[in-house]
Amino acid sequence: MELDSKCPTGPIETRWDRHRFNLKLVNPANKRKYTIIVVGTGLAGGAAAASLGELGYNVKCFCFQDSPRRAHSIAAQGGINAAKNYHNDGDSVYRLFYDTVKGGDFRARESNVHRLAQISLNIIDQCVAQGVPFAREYSGYLDNRSFGGAQVSRTFYARGQTGQQLLLGAYQALERQIGAGQVEMHPRTEMLDLIVIDGRARGIVTRDLITGKIESHLADAVALGSGGYSNAYYLSTNAKGCNATAIWRAHKRGALFANPCFTQIHPTCIPVSGEYQSKLTLMSESLRNDGRVWVPAVKGDKRPPAAIPDNERDYFLERKYPSFGNLVPRDVASRNAKQVCDEGLGVGESGLAVYLDFRDAIERLGKPVVRERYGNLFEMYQRITGEDPYQAAMRIYPALHYTMGGLWVDYNLMSTIPGLYVIGEANFSDHGANRLGASALMQGLADGYFILPNTIGDYLASEKLPKVDATHPAAREAEAQVAAITKRLIENKGTRSVDSYHRELGKLMWEYCGMSRTAEGLRHALAAIPVLREQFWRDVRTPGSGEELNQSLEKAGRVADFFELAELICTDALERNESCGGHFREEYQTPEGEAARDDANYSYAAAWEFRGVGNPPALHKEPLTFEYVHPTQRSYK
Ligand SMILES: Cc1cc2nc3c(=O)[nH]c(=O)nc-3n(C[C@H](O)[C@H](O)[C@H](O)COP(=O)(O)OP(=O)(O)OC[C@H]3O[C@@H](n4cnc5c(N)ncnc54)[C@H](O)[C@@H]3O)c2cc1C
């Protein structure tokens, strides 16, 4: 299969403008003749549904939560990047572009990343106009702070609740369109299949999570903004409901899945505390602006952190990376934390933690300033651990957090199924092998507010899309398939809970396809996962019925998809014989222990085609070329 990225050529600064000019337009009076389905109400889906409604399209929008404003984006804490250069510290669109291509370890498309950096400016203006309460300086200017992988302050924030405030902005815009009758909202409704007619995406099959009703919704195009798949690892910083079902079932209908093994492990999370824990909590990267990461200099030092003097501490990030210090990118910070713990220097009961210490910041800035910047994060830490971070250093450890992989899309955000668009974390996006902090919110809103509303019109104006309805055989077949899976899960009188299988799968993934990977470990996982998957289908117990609210049933379907996706993640990780960004293969590292890329052989996006459960998927490659930011060994020293 030929993967045409449709990336424009010519000077990078004008590519998006020229591309937009060349896209066909739908006449304003004709927009009401089209219906677009948007799955997801997070920052990507919410922004897209509101913007498409505002343009005059009929929109049908879906989410599985009881309200669109409960999408997982609400959890985002630290901030959103934009190259406004308010601090006059040398930032520019080009620098954000450069940092993002480099931060992603040269595994993203230059054209996309430059467009993202350009649009970052519009996002802040749009959100301010909506009334998003970004933090301000005394002068009234919007305040900024720094995130990993950057030496400038470009992260806009609203205390530690940036996602919530941005989502309220998108949600209000969405509600306006719901009120105006442009958007038909379907909360508590889960997409369980994609309807493909004559090779084009024409609708979805859903299950009403309250009544269990399975039905088809038809449209002229479908956009998936269904979020990431970190929960394939069971323990992650994502909300418990986050899942891969929408994109996975679209993958099974023909959409290629790109770079599934590019998963991000965030360095600063509250460490695992026991076998029955069901999720992990993030401590925002913003804390690394003022917090210092360290471990005791000698093994077995059990003194409380405050009793360990400076000369007996190892501030390992500051020591190894003097230029970026504690603000190295996430992949680098996570690997270094793992390394010191593997060397036996970890702290806490499990030894799987390092300190994040605000002692010096409190001395320098005073408690009120620290409280103003990070108060709600400190409170969250205290509520979960019972320890007061104003008094004692926090303990943190890396955890699964974000997935750079996702459905392959071209420059227009269209997947390999014509008419199927993918936005936000659900696509394979612009972050290459490692996302920089505060760039996911930027990408989700760029996709939803600014890119999709421009590109989807080109498709609608170019295609002849005959009217279709739910009696179409393709819709009937998809509905029957969904009903059959639901029935099989309910009728299985097994012995083990869905969660117990999910936990076992997550352990395999974390152990063999987590922070570091080896060919041997990946082969082990690839042998173990299908065995566990078959056992799951034979032995899972799903209580209740399919005609009511049944969260076990919802979870069972999602975990069934995680099993298949997990196999693809490991296959991709095994195939990529190099280290890059979050994909660290132990066999491929520099003498200093950094990721060693193999540009000659792996400078491509790996896009996988589904060939049936248990059959090896087919690999298609989209070559990546770099005209502006030339691939070098990433250095943050
Ligand atoms: C704790 C935490 C903190 C973070 N902090 C930051 C930060 O400070 N800055 C930053 O840039 N990024 C941050 N991120 C990452 C960022 O929040 C996410 O990448 C981003 O919000 C994803 O947005 P989205 O719109 O793509 O998906 P989501 O917000 O996950 O929304 C997915 C939507 O899809 C719907 N959906 C999913 N599947 C289905 C289905 N089958 N049927 C119907 N509906 C479905 C859901 O109901 C939901 O509405 C953070 C992530 C976490 C976990």
The ligand as an SDF file (V2000), in Angstrom:
LIG
                    3D

 53 58  0  0  0  0  0  0  0  0999 V2000
   -3.0720   13.0630   34.3530 C   0  0  0  0  0  0  0  0  0  0  0  0
   -2.7560   13.6670   33.0050 C   0  0  0  0  0  0  0  0  0  0  0  0
   -2.2820   14.9600   32.9250 C   0  0  0  0  0  0  0  0  0  0  0  0
   -1.9840   15.5300   31.6960 C   0  0  0  0  0  0  0  0  0  0  0  0
   -1.5100   16.8050   31.6350 N   0  0  0  0  0  0  0  0  0  0  0  0
   -1.2310   17.3550   30.4330 C   0  0  0  0  0  0  0  0  0  0  0  0
   -0.7620   18.6910   30.3400 C   0  0  0  0  0  0  0  0  0  0  0  0
   -0.6090   19.3830   31.3350 O   0  0  0  0  0  0  0  0  0  0  0  0
   -0.5000   19.1920   29.1110 N   0  0  0  0  0  0  0  0  0  0  0  0
   -0.6660   18.4620   27.9670 C   0  0  0  0  0  0  0  0  0  0  0  0
   -0.4180   18.9820   26.8810 O   0  0  0  0  0  0  0  0  0  0  0  0
   -1.1270   17.2010   28.0280 N   0  0  0  0  0  0  0  0  0  0  0  0
   -1.4160   16.6290   29.2230 C   0  0  0  0  0  0  0  0  0  0  0  0
   -1.8770   15.3400   29.2750 N   0  0  0  0  0  0  0  0  0  0  0  0
   -2.2240   14.6430   28.0250 C   0  0  0  0  0  0  0  0  0  0  0  0
   -3.5760   15.1570   27.5150 C   0  0  0  0  0  0  0  0  0  0  0  0
   -4.4270   15.4050   28.6130 O   0  0  0  0  0  0  0  0  0  0  0  0
   -4.2750   14.1860   26.5900 C   0  0  0  0  0  0  0  0  0  0  0  0
   -3.3970   13.7240   25.6120 O   0  0  0  0  0  0  0  0  0  0  0  0
   -5.4360   14.8770   25.8890 C   0  0  0  0  0  0  0  0  0  0  0  0
   -6.2690   15.5320   26.8030 O   0  0  0  0  0  0  0  0  0  0  0  0
   -6.2420   13.8910   25.0650 C   0  0  0  0  0  0  0  0  0  0  0  0
   -7.3470   14.5690   24.5320 O   0  0  0  0  0  0  0  0  0  0  0  0
   -8.2860   13.8670   23.4630 P   0  0  0  0  0  0  0  0  0  0  0  0
   -9.3540   14.8450   23.1320 O   0  0  0  0  0  0  0  0  0  0  0  0
   -7.4740   13.3190   22.3520 O   0  0  0  0  0  0  0  0  0  0  0  0
   -8.8970   12.6060   24.2380 O   0  0  0  0  0  0  0  0  0  0  0  0
   -9.7210   12.4940   25.6250 P   0  0  0  0  0  0  0  0  0  0  0  0
   -9.7290   13.7220   26.4080 O   0  0  0  0  0  0  0  0  0  0  0  0
   -9.2360   11.2210   26.2650 O   0  0  0  0  0  0  0  0  0  0  0  0
  -11.1940   12.2740   25.1640 O   0  0  0  0  0  0  0  0  0  0  0  0
  -11.6450   11.0650   24.5840 C   0  0  0  0  0  0  0  0  0  0  0  0
  -13.1160   11.1940   24.2910 C   0  0  0  0  0  0  0  0  0  0  0  0
  -13.5050   10.1020   23.4830 O   0  0  0  0  0  0  0  0  0  0  0  0
  -14.6520    9.4650   24.0270 C   0  0  0  0  0  0  0  0  0  0  0  0
  -14.5690    8.0650   23.6500 N   0  0  0  0  0  0  0  0  0  0  0  0
  -13.5040    7.2360   23.6920 C   0  0  0  0  0  0  0  0  0  0  0  0
  -13.8300    6.0360   23.2000 N   0  0  0  0  0  0  0  0  0  0  0  0
  -15.1250    6.1090   22.8390 C   0  0  0  0  0  0  0  0  0  0  0  0
  -16.0310    5.1890   22.2620 C   0  0  0  0  0  0  0  0  0  0  0  0
  -15.6660    3.9540   21.9240 N   0  0  0  0  0  0  0  0  0  0  0  0
  -17.3070    5.6120   22.0600 N   0  0  0  0  0  0  0  0  0  0  0  0
  -17.7160    6.8740   22.3840 C   0  0  0  0  0  0  0  0  0  0  0  0
  -16.8750    7.7720   22.9070 N   0  0  0  0  0  0  0  0  0  0  0  0
  -15.6090    7.3910   23.1310 C   0  0  0  0  0  0  0  0  0  0  0  0
  -14.5780    9.7130   25.5090 C   0  0  0  0  0  0  0  0  0  0  0  0
  -15.8640    9.6080   26.0700 O   0  0  0  0  0  0  0  0  0  0  0  0
  -14.0160   11.1470   25.5250 C   0  0  0  0  0  0  0  0  0  0  0  0
  -15.0830   12.0510   25.3570 O   0  0  0  0  0  0  0  0  0  0  0  0
   -2.1570   14.7610   30.5160 C   0  0  0  0  0  0  0  0  0  0  0  0
   -2.6250   13.4570   30.5950 C   0  0  0  0  0  0  0  0  0  0  0  0
   -2.9010   12.9030   31.8340 C   0  0  0  0  0  0  0  0  0  0  0  0
   -3.3250   11.4720   31.9030 C   0  0  0  0  0  0  0  0  0  0  0  0
  1  2  1  0
  2  3  1  0
  2 52  2  0
  3  4  2  0
  4  5  1  0
  4 50  1  0
  5  6  2  0
  6  7  1  0
  6 13  1  0
  7  8  2  0
  7  9  1  0
  9 10  1  0
 10 11  2  0
 10 12  1  0
 12 13  2  0
 13 14  1  0
 14 15  1  0
 14 50  1  0
 15 16  1  0
 16 17  1  0
 16 18  1  0
 18 19  1  0
 18 20  1  0
 20 21  1  0
 20 22  1  0
 22 23  1  0
 23 24  1  0
 24 25  2  0
 24 26  1  0
 24 27  1  0
 27 28  1  0
 28 29  2  0
 28 30  1  0
 28 31  1  0
 31 32  1  0
 32 33  1  0
 33 34  1  0
 33 48  1  0
 34 35  1  0
 35 36  1  0
 35 46  1  0
 36 37  1  0
 36 45  1  0
 37 38  2  0
 38 39  1  0
 39 40  1  0
 39 45  2  0
 40 41  1  0
 40 42  2  0
 42 43  1  0
 43 44  2  0
 44 45  1  0
 46 47  1  0
 46 48  1  0
 48 49  1  0
 50 51  2  0
 51 52  1  0
 52 53  1  0
M  END
$$$$
